[in-house]
Amino acid sequence: MKFNGEILQLSRDISLLQFVQENKYDISKIAVELNGDIVPKTSYADVMLREEDILEVVSFVGGG
């Protein structure tokens, strides 16, 4: 899988929700694009990641 521009080997079947949680993302502060499409947060648990996927996770940072 390509994750944020880097090749990443998936060692097991994993849902998008599990992936972002295991990588310590705050779900309320990210947007996820999978294979060119934005994934609604309500779908994270239902989306299973595959080796051929391209995943981008963007974190929102406050500032001023």
ABEGO torsion letter per residue (X at the ends): XBBGGBBBBBABBBBAAAAAAAAGBBAAABBBBBGGBBBBAAAAAABBBBAABBBBBBBBBBEX
